[in-house]
Amino acid sequence: MEIKRVGVVGCGQMGGGIVQVCAQSGYAVLVSEINDNLLKKGLAAIESSLDKGVQKERITKRDRDAAFGRIRGTTNINDFADCDLIIEAAVENLDLKKQIFSQIDKVCQKNAIFATNTSCLPVSEIASVTTRRDRVLGMHFFNPVPAMKLLEIIRTKATSDVTISTARKFGESLGKTIVIIRDTPGFIVNRLMVPQILNAIRMVEAGTATKEDIDTGMTLGLNQPIGPLALADLIGLDTVLAIANGIHDIIKEKQYVPPPLLKNMVADRHLGRKTGRGFYEYK
Ligand SMILES: NC(=O)c1ccc[n+]([C@@H]2O[C@H](COP(=O)([O-])OP(=O)(O)OC[C@H]3O[C@@H](n4cnc5c(N)ncnc54)[C@H](O)[C@@H]3O)[C@@H](O)[C@H]2O)c1
C-alpha cells in the first residue's frame, strides 16, 4: 500500500514535529486539534520551526513554503476520511487514545493504517477498539522530531507483515532509522531511559548533588548530549510522569515508581520547557 495522505491527531510538541517532517518529505498532511486556538498555536509552532530551518540554512525558503503549503489543519475528526495513514499524537492517556481510535475507525477508509505515538501504553489495547487490528501499530518518534533519527516501530500480535513493511518504508522516507520491538511497556528507549531520569530526580530530592552537577556528570561522563534532568524538561514532566506510571502499572518494578518531587512539580504545573519552568527556567 502506498501512503500519500497522512493524518496527525494532536498538534503539540510531537504532533507538530511529525507534521513538519511528513510535509518536508512531500506528504500531504492534515492535522487535528481540539479547538481553533490550539490548532493556530500548533501551526504557528510548525511555521516558526520551518523558519528557523531557513535562517540556519538547513532548508531553502522555497522548500519551506512548499512544505507549509502541504499542511492543513482541522478540528473535525471526520476530515480524516481520505487519509492513508493516521498517526495519533494526543496526550499520554489510554482512555483518550482508545476514544480517538474508535472515532477514526468509524470515519476512515478500511485500508487506512493507524499508528499511535504513545511512549509506553499497550498498543494492542489501543488497537482493540478498532475493527482493523492488523492495521494498527506503534510509531514512536523522538523529540524534537525533525532532528532525531530514530523511529521505534511497535508490533502487536495482530499487526500484519504488510502493515509493518508499509510503516518501515514510510519511516525511511522521512529519513528515520527504524528499530522494531514487540508491544512491551516503554518499548526499547523509554524502558531504559525512564529509570535514569527517575534516579536523577531521586538524587535531587535526597540532596546528593545539584541538578547542574548531575546533568554535567551524565553529559561529560557518558557523552550524553543533555543530562537526564534537562531531558525531562524537554520531554515534559507530565509526560515523564505518565510514562513512569504507565510502565509501572504493567510491570510493577520499583525502579519505575515516580518520586514525590516529580509528582509535586507536575501538580504545580512546572512541566519543563512547555510551561517555561521545570528543573530549569526557560524564557
Ligand atoms: N514529549 C516527548 O518527548 C514525547 C516523545 C515521544 C512520544 N511522546 C508521546 O507523544 C504524545 C504527545 O505528546 P506531546 O509531548 O506532543 O504532548 P503535548 O501536550 O505537547 O501535545 C498533545 C496535544 O494533543 C492535543 N489533543 C488532546 N486530545 C486531542 C484530540 N482528541 N484530538 C486532537 N488533539 C488532541 C492537545 O490539545 C495537545 O496539543 C504522547 O502520547 C506522548 O507520550 C512524547
The ligand as a Gaussian input file, in Angstrom:
#p B3LYP/6-31G(d) Opt

LIG

0 1
 N        7.285000      14.752000      24.667000
 C        8.079000      13.800000      24.211000
 O        9.317000      13.909000      24.292000
 C        7.489000      12.572000      23.565000
 C        8.326000      11.732000      22.826000
 C        7.752000      10.612000      22.164000
 C        6.404000      10.348000      22.294000
 N        5.607000      11.197000      23.043000
 C        4.174000      10.898000      23.106000
 O        3.531000      11.717000      22.138000
 C        2.204000      12.036000      22.587000
 C        2.033000      13.552000      22.610000
 O        2.999000      14.112000      23.477000
 P        3.410000      15.665000      23.380000
 O        4.676000      15.802000      24.128000
 O        3.300000      16.134000      21.969000
 O        2.216000      16.316000      24.244000
 P        1.619000      17.803000      24.124000
 O        0.892000      18.027000      25.397000
 O        2.685000      18.757000      23.694000
 O        0.575000      17.677000      22.892000
 C       -0.567000      16.893000      22.901000
 C       -1.611000      17.621000      22.064000
 O       -2.710000      16.742000      21.813000
 C       -3.878000      17.534000      21.773000
 N       -5.056000      16.688000      21.924000
 C       -5.576000      16.113000      23.032000
 N       -6.705000      15.428000      22.730000
 C       -6.911000      15.559000      21.400000
 C       -7.909000      15.100000      20.491000
 N       -8.923000      14.343000      20.908000
 N       -7.810000      15.440000      19.197000
 C       -6.770000      16.195000      18.757000
 N       -5.813000      16.693000      19.572000
 C       -5.861000      16.366000      20.871000
 C       -3.679000      18.514000      22.932000
 O       -4.531000      19.636000      22.802000
 C       -2.196000      18.852000      22.785000
 O       -1.981000      19.999000      21.974000
 C        2.042000      11.360000      23.957000
 O        1.455000      10.109000      23.780000
 C        3.494000      11.216000      24.421000
 O        3.670000      10.180000      25.353000
 C        6.120000      12.309000      23.656000

